[in-house]
Amino acid sequence: MKDLNFDRKTTTRRANTASMRKIVAGFCRTAMDDYRRAGYPFGETLEGLLIWFEQGQFTTDN
């Protein structure tokens, strides 16, 4: 079984790399594009996007 006791400092450094920031930025752009195509069902904010994710991305504009 994989050991889940890892060093937080090491994990933080790895996640704070330029390649990780690029991956996260690409995901955010794609997510916002999908949310826009859905018609911004919960408003044109990041909070609306997060609610949309919580709803399983099934809700579209009424």
Residue frames relative to the residue before (quaternion, step in Angstrom):
aa qw qx qy qz dx dy dz
M 1.0000 0.0000 0.0000 0.0000 0.00 0.00 0.00
K 0.5156 -0.6620 0.4531 0.3010 3.56 -0.99 0.85
D 0.4351 -0.6921 0.5176 0.2527 3.55 -0.99 0.88
L 0.2115 -0.8111 0.5363 0.0985 3.59 -0.63 1.12
N 0.5450 0.5894 -0.4101 0.4329 3.59 1.24 0.11
F 0.1217 0.8109 -0.5564 0.1347 3.53 0.03 1.30
D 0.5687 -0.5942 0.4595 0.3353 3.52 -1.30 0.40
R 0.4239 -0.7359 0.4690 0.2425 3.61 -0.55 1.16
K 0.6306 0.5440 -0.3462 0.4319 3.60 0.96 -0.77
T 0.6477 0.5100 -0.3171 0.4689 3.58 0.96 -0.82
T 0.6568 0.5132 -0.3052 0.4605 3.58 0.92 -0.90
T 0.6505 0.5185 -0.3185 0.4546 3.58 0.94 -0.85
R 0.6547 0.5100 -0.3180 0.4584 3.58 0.91 -0.84
R 0.6594 0.5112 -0.3167 0.4513 3.60 0.92 -0.84
A 0.6927 0.4770 -0.2773 0.4644 3.58 0.97 -0.86
N 0.6836 0.4809 -0.2795 0.4725 3.57 1.19 -0.37
T 0.4098 0.7046 -0.4805 0.3235 3.57 1.03 0.74
A 0.6523 -0.5186 0.3783 0.4030 3.55 -1.23 0.38
S 0.6533 0.5137 -0.3281 0.4489 3.60 0.96 -0.77
M 0.6447 0.5043 -0.3296 0.4705 3.61 1.00 -0.72
R 0.6356 0.5167 -0.3350 0.4657 3.60 0.97 -0.79
K 0.6349 0.5291 -0.3219 0.4619 3.58 1.04 -0.77
I 0.6465 0.5141 -0.3110 0.4701 3.60 0.98 -0.84
V 0.6787 0.4823 -0.2896 0.4721 3.59 0.87 -0.94
A 0.6463 0.5129 -0.3247 0.4624 3.60 0.94 -0.81
G 0.6459 0.5140 -0.3155 0.4680 3.59 1.00 -0.78
F 0.6360 0.5188 -0.3221 0.4718 3.57 1.01 -0.80
C 0.6619 0.5136 -0.3093 0.4499 3.58 0.90 -0.91
R 0.6431 0.5112 -0.3234 0.4696 3.59 0.96 -0.81
T 0.6621 0.4974 -0.3041 0.4708 3.59 0.91 -0.89
A 0.6576 0.5123 -0.3122 0.4557 3.59 0.92 -0.88
M 0.6700 0.4840 -0.3057 0.4727 3.59 0.92 -0.84
D 0.6170 0.5320 -0.3467 0.4649 3.61 1.04 -0.68
D 0.6584 0.4977 -0.3031 0.4764 3.59 0.95 -0.86
Y 0.6503 0.5151 -0.3090 0.4651 3.57 0.99 -0.84
R 0.6289 0.5236 -0.3256 0.4736 3.59 1.03 -0.78
R 0.6690 0.4988 -0.2987 0.4631 3.59 0.92 -0.91
A 0.6315 0.5168 -0.3294 0.4749 3.61 1.16 -0.54
G 0.5497 -0.6476 0.3738 0.3725 3.59 1.26 -0.18
Y 0.4665 -0.6927 0.4337 0.3381 3.60 1.19 0.47
P 0.0024 0.8660 -0.4999 -0.0091 3.64 0.74 0.97
F 0.7698 0.2889 -0.1769 0.5409 3.62 1.12 -0.48
G 0.7139 -0.4278 0.2462 0.4966 3.58 1.15 0.53
E 0.5415 -0.6523 0.4481 0.2836 3.52 -1.27 0.48
T 0.5025 0.6298 -0.4388 0.3978 3.58 0.86 0.98
L 0.6403 -0.4975 0.4091 0.4185 3.54 -1.31 0.23
E 0.6138 0.5509 -0.3457 0.4475 3.58 1.03 -0.74
G 0.6346 0.5260 -0.3184 0.4682 3.58 1.04 -0.79
L 0.6313 0.5311 -0.3196 0.4660 3.56 1.02 -0.83
L 0.6696 0.5007 -0.3027 0.4575 3.58 0.92 -0.89
I 0.6209 0.5167 -0.3405 0.4813 3.60 1.04 -0.71
W 0.6276 0.5429 -0.3262 0.4528 3.57 0.99 -0.85
F 0.6388 0.5066 -0.3206 0.4822 3.59 1.01 -0.80
E 0.6459 0.5257 -0.3229 0.4496 3.59 0.95 -0.86
Q 0.6828 0.4767 -0.2750 0.4805 3.58 1.10 -0.68
G 0.5452 -0.6502 0.3808 0.3676 3.57 1.26 0.11
Q 0.5154 -0.6858 0.3839 0.3416 3.57 1.25 0.45
F 0.4759 0.6773 -0.4400 0.3481 3.59 1.16 0.50
T 0.6104 0.5623 -0.3537 0.4314 3.57 1.18 -0.46
T 0.0511 -0.7780 0.6258 0.0224 3.55 -0.95 0.90
D 0.7193 -0.4429 0.3142 0.4332 3.54 -1.31 0.22
N 0.3582 -0.7341 0.5417 0.1986 3.58 -0.97 0.91
